[in-house]
């Protein structure tokens, strides 16, 4: 078992983080953090909240306590009735929790393994025993809440050999006894065991829709690099962001700077605050970021329809926003909502990843977003004409997330934009920073879906249908049809709440809450009439004479 540190004046910071935004944010607890010392330190460091904020999900929080996340705990500790009672209590009393972030198994594997005296069969047997204990814990979690999802955290490489042999008095290092109990294995030997254990868990849950694992044992090798020569064999170096995930350089440990620093000594097994953020950040990149989206999300995919337009008449494939040497840049985003929305949007957000920036930050509280449910210019392609083209509606969003380079910013769209997202066309946005002075930010484009712009939609109660159902068809009457100057809407069994007339191209031509609409100024031709009722949305074709 890993050494249980006696940490004085230690508490879990579970309060609400400050979010720099001009609007109030509704916070929800989404993740229950459970496990060993890795969970303990992630709770102490507030890792999950900080990472979620960096990825734009600043409204979602985690919960843990010293019973749920205990330094030095092993898997069998989470099969005890007292601890399981606390887990069940939190899952039942906090229905907003959708995920259990589970960090268990590492102490069991490395705490019992003998690198020299164990046969291959004994090592394999130990690994399977720990796997079965992890399975038992996950089975319990599933039994408490049928809808709960489990994210097994996994582990990053340790650094026993370099840290201990480089200490002033190696035998006095607090982790020396742990290394000796493992019979002083090399970095590659320990890494091999962690990788095999990770693969054992991954293989078992490969087809389980409720259990997820993002394998990244080399995460700190990837993010830190080996800048100074390794203090033990193979004594080499490599730059950050060069080793491939998940396994990296198996002959190297996690870099010494990525290990937790207590001042008088370095940890051999636990990561620094930044190291844990890197681990959870990668898990968020590959899982949490999309999992935390709402009823439907759309990823910007087309390089031709996403980019920016400038006041000097240049259209750019880069998504730019702000002012650079007197030239204003407006960001253009397009999402393929055609036939893909199931209901009327109650809420919606745009998520954008800040890539780089220069000068004053143009992403401020006075950002303006315009919407069009077809195109601003003559087509959905980003073109110079988009700069001066007007949208169907505009408004000021609420800005959340970590509004700095390398992180995500979230724009919660104002309510007046929502009705313009329909199933009849793509949805296009134009983002402007009207008070920007001399600063430009570039957002990540469509090249990498992990970082491409996202439209996140929360549905309301009204159903969108491209053609009326038989029930609504019989209930809703639009007359006269064809019509010259006015149309009337009647309903037998439901209340008409709103009427929107769209052109064939998807442009909003008329809106009304009344059952009579003037259409005398509409050009002759065909239109779609969306009748929003208490039972849903009926879409009917109208001919204007």
N, C-alpha and C positions, 0 to 999 in steps of 0.2 A: 504494500500500500504506500502511495506517495506520502511524504512527510506532511503531517497536519500542523500548519504554522499557527503559533499563538500570536494573533494580531490584535494589538490593543487599539482602542478608539476607532474601531472599524464598524461602519454601518453601511447599509445599502441605500443608495440615493434613488428614491422612487418618485420624486416630485416631478412636476410638470416643467419641461424645459421652456425657456423663453423662445418664442418664434417671432422673428421680425416680419411683421405683416400689418396691413392696415385694416384687417377685418378680424372678427372673432372666429376662432376655429373650434369646432366640436371634436373633442378628443375621445377616443375609444381605446380600451385595453384589448389588444388582439392576440398577444402572445403570452403564454405562461412558460417561464424559464425554469427548467428543472435539471438537476444533475450534480456533478462533482465539482472539483475545484475550478474547472474551466467555466462552468455555469456560475460559480461563486464570483469569480473575478469579472466575468461579463456583467453580472448584476451590479457589482461594486463600481465598475467603470461606466455603467449606464450605456453599454455598448449598443444594444439593439435600438434604443430610442435615438441615439446619435446617428446611427447608420440609416435608420428609416427616414430621419429628417434630411440627411444628405441625398436620399433618393426621392425626395418630394413627398413622402408619406409622414409628414410631421404630426399629423392628427392621430396616428396609431402608436400605441405604447405597449410596453411589456410589464409583467408583474412577476415578482419572485419574493421569497423571504428566506431566512436562514434555515428553515426546515426543508424547503424545496431545493435549495442550492447550498450544499455543504462542502466546504473545503476538505478534500480527502475521502469523500464518500465513494463507496463501491456500489456495483449494480445491486447486490443483495440488500443493501440498505433501503432500496426503493421497492422491495417486496415486503417490508415490515408494515404491520397494520396501522401504526401511528402515522407514518409518513404517507401511506396511501390514503388515509383518512383526510389528511390536509390537502392532498392533491385533489381528491374528489370534492372536498368542500369548495376549493377555489374554482374548479371547473363548473360546478353547479351554480354557485353564487354569482359567477361572472359570465353570463351567457354570451357576452360580446366576444369572449376569447374563442378564436377559431383554430389556433395553432399551439402546440406544445413544442417548444424548442428543447430538445433532450440531449444532454451531454453526459453519457455514461459509457463505461467499458474500458477506458484507457488505463485507469488505475488497476483494474483486474488483470489486464493483459501484461503490462509492464511490471506490475507489483509481484506477480507470481512466476514470471518467466525466468529461466536460467539459460543464459546464452551458450554456456560451455557444456554443462552436464545433461541438459535435456536432449533426448533423441528427437528426431523429426516427428515421430508418432506422438510423443509427449507434448511437443509444441502445438501440433495440430489439434490434439485433444483439448488443450487449454483454450485455444482459440474458439473451438466449437462450444465448450462449456460456457464461455463468456457470451458468445452469440445467443445461446439458449436463454441465458439470464436476461439479456437485452430484449429478446422476444417476449419473455414473460412480463416485463415492465410495459412494453408497448401494448401487449394484449390487455393488460389492466387499463391503460389509458383509453383504449378503444371501447372498453366495456362501460366506462363512466359516461361518455358522451358519444353517441353513434355518429355524430357529424364532425368530431374533432379530427384534425390532421396533425401528424407528428413529423417534425423535421429533426432528424438525427444529426447532431452538429459535426461529428467527426473530429479529427485532431490534425495538428500540424506537426512537423518534425521537431524533435527535441534537440538539445545541445548539451549532452553530459560531458563528453570527452574533452572538448576544447575548454569549456568553462571550468571544469574541475581541475584538469591538469595545469591550467593557466592561473589558478588561484595561488596566493602567497603560501598558504598551507593547505594543499589539496585534501589532506585527511580531515581537516577541520571544516570543510565546506558542508553546509547543511544537507546537500543532496548526495554527498559522497557515499553514505551508507546505502542509499537506493541504487546507486550505480554498482557498488560492490555486490549487493544482493542479486543483481542481474548478471554478475560475474564479468563486470567491466566490458560490456560489448562496444564494438565500434559504432560510428555513426551509421554506416551502411547496414549493419546488423539490426539496429533498432528501427531504422527506417523501413527495412523489409518487413518487420513484424507489424508495424503500423499500417503499411500498405496492404498486407495480407488480411489483417483484421478489417480494414475498411472495405475491401473487396468482398469479404464474407458477409458483412451486413448488407452491402449493396446488392449482392447476388440474391440474397434471401428475399429482399423487398422490391426486387426489380419490377414486378408486375402488380404491386399493391398500390391502389389509387389513393390510399390514405397515409402512406409513409414516404418521405422524401429525404434524399441525401445528396448534397453537392460535394463531390470528392475533390479535395484540394490540399493534400498533405504538404505540398511544396509552396503554399501560398506566400509565406514570408520570404522564401528564396526569390519568388517572382517579384514581390513588391519592394524588397530592400536591396536585393543583390548582395554579392559578397565583395564589398568594396576594398576592404583590407585583406591581405592574404590570410587564409584560414590558418589557425594556430596549430593544427594537427594535419596529418595526411588527409587529402592530397595537396594541401598548402596553396591552393589556387585562388583565383578571383574570377568574378563574372559580373557584368553590369545588371542593374535592376531592369525588370521587364523583359528579360531575355530567356529565362528558363521556361520550358513549357509546363503547363498544368495538365494533369494533377500531380505528376510525380517529380518533376524537376530533376535536379542532380542528386540521385540517391546516395552518392558517396559523400555528400555534404550535409551538415546539420542545418537547422534553421539558423540564420545569421545571428551572431552574438548580440548586435544592437536590437534585434527584434524580441529578445528575451526580457522578462520582467527584471527591473533593477531595484534592489532594496538599499542601495547606497553602499553598504558594507559587503554585499555579495550579489552576484547575478543568479537568477533562477536558471535551472536546467530544463524545465518542462513547461512552465507557464509563460505565456506571451506577454509582451508589453501592452499598454492600452491601445497603441496604434496597431499592434499585431492582431489583437482581437477584433479591432475594427476592420482590418483587412480580411480576416476570416469571414466575419458576418457580412461584410460588404460584398464578397464574392458569392456567398450564399444568396444574398439579396439580388445581385445581378442575375443569377441563374434561376432563382425561384421566387423569392418573396416579392420582388418588384411587380411582377405580373400577377402573382397570386393575390395580392392585396388590392388589385383593381376591382371594380364593382361589377354590375350586371353584364356589361359588354365593353371591351376596349378594342381600339383600332390602332395599328402601328402604321405610321407613314412609310410607304414602300417605294413610291415612284420618284426617281431622281428628276424627272421632267416636270413634276407638279409640286415639288417642294424646293424651296430656295429663298431668294429675296429679290426685291426690286429696289432700285435707287432713283433718287431725284434727278440724276444726270442721264436717265434713260437706259441704264444698263441692268439687265436681268442676270442674276448670279445663281449658280447651283449651290453655293454656300448659303446657309441660313443665318443671315446677319440682321442685327437690330441696333439702331442708334445713329449717331452722326460722326462722320470721319472727314475732317478738313472741309466742312461745309456741305458734304454730301450726305443726305439722309437715306438710311436703309430701312426697309420694311420687310419683316419676315412673312413668308407665304407658306402655308401648310395645307395639305389636301389629304382627306381620309375617305376611304371607299365605303361609305355608308349605304350605297345603293343596294336595296333589297336586304340589308343586313340588320336594320333596327327592328326590334320586336315590339317596342312600346314607345310611347311619348317620353322624352327625357324629362326627369324631375330635377336632376343635377348633372353637371358635366364639368370635366377639368381637362386642361392641356398640361402634359408633362414634357418638359424640355431639358436636355442635358447641356449644361454650359461647358463648352469646349475650351475656348480662350477668350480673352478680352483685352482691350487697350483703353486707356483714358478713364473718364468718369463712368460709373456704372449706369447704363441706360435702363436697366430693369428696376423700375421704381413703382411706387404706388399709383402713379398716374398713367400707367400703360393703358392703351386703348386697343380692344380687339374688335374687328369687324367680321361678319359672317356672311357667307353666300352659299346657298345650297345648289349651286352649279359651278359658276366661274365668275371671277371678277372681270376678266378681259374677254376676249373672243373665244378662248378655250381654257381648259383647266391647266394647261402648261403655264409655267411662270414666264411672264412676258412683260415688256416695258409698260404696256398699257395698264397693267394692274395697279401701278403706283397711284394714279389719279382716279381709278374706278371706285365707285361707291359700293359698299356692301348693302345687304338688305336690312341690317341692323348693326348697331355698335354699342359697346358698353365698356365699363372699367371693371376688370376682374379683381378678385382677391389674390394676393401673391403670398405663397407659402414655400416651405422647403429651405434648403441652404443655398442662398443666392450668391454663390461664389464659384469660380472656375473649378471644373472637375466634379461638380455636384449638380443636383437636379433642382429646378424651380417648378412649382406647380401653380397654374393659373386656374382658379375656380371661376367658371364663366358666370356672368350675370344672368339672371332669369330671363331677361328679354331676348337673349340669343337662342334659347333652347328650342323654341317652336320651329326654328328654321333648319333643324336637323331632321331630315325626312328620309323615307325609304325610296323616294323617287329619284334621287340624285346623289352624287358625291357631296361632301361637305368641305368647303374651303374657308380658311381663316386668314386674315391679314392682321399682323400685330405691329402696332406703331408705338413709338415713344415720343410723344409730341413735345416734351420739354427737355429732351436730351440735348446736351451742348456739344461736347467733344469726347465721345466715347462710344465704342462698338463692342458688342459681344457676338461671338459666333457660337451657335448651337450645333450639336452633333446632327449630321444628316441621316440619310436612309441607309447608308452602307452597312452598318452593324445594327441588327434588330435589337440587340441588348441596350443600345443607346439612342435609337431613333425616336423621334417625337411620337407621343401617344395621346389619343383622345379617349378619355375614360368616361363612361356613361352610366348613370344610375337611372333605372326606369321608374316611372310613376305607375299609376293604376290604369291609365288609358292604354288600350291596345292599338297599335298601328297595323292596318291591313291594307295591302295594295289594291285589293278588290273587296267590296262589301260582302260580308257573310250573308247567308239567306235571311237570318234574323234581322240584321241591320238593314238589309236591302228592303225587306217588307216594312220596316219601321220608319225609315227615312225617305221623304219625298222631296225632291228638288224640282220646283216648277216655276214658270213654264220652262220647258226644255225641248227645243231651242228657245232662246230668249233674246229680247232686244235691249231693254234698259233696266229691268229689275228681275231678281229671282226671290222666291220665297222658300223657306225651309220649314217643313212640318214633320213632327214626330208623334207617333201614336203612343208609344210605351216608354219613352225616355226623354230626358231633359236636354235640349240643345244648349251647350255651354259655349261653343266657339265655332266660327266658320272661317276657313281660310281657302281662298281661291288661288291655285297655282297655274302658271303657264305650262305648256308642254315641256318647256326647257327647265322647269322646276323653280322659276322665280315666283315669289309671293306677290300677287297682284292686288288682293283685297283681303282684309281681315275684319271681322265683326263679331260682337257678342249678341247681335240682334238676329232675328229670324228673317229679316228682309235686307237684301243688299242691292245697292245701285251698281249696275255694270255698264251703264251707257258710255263711259269713257274707255272701256276695254276695246281693243281692236277685235275685229271679227276673227273667229277661229275656235279651236278646241281648248278646253281648260279642264283641270281637275278640281273638284270641290271637296275639301276635307271637312266633314261635319263631326265635330267632337261632341260626344254625348256621354251621359252617365254610364252607358253600357259599352263604350268603345268609340272607335273612329271609323266612320264610313267614308269611303272614297268613291265619288261618282263623277262620271264624265259629263261636261256641260258644253253645249254648242252656243256660242255667241253669234247672232246673226250680223 
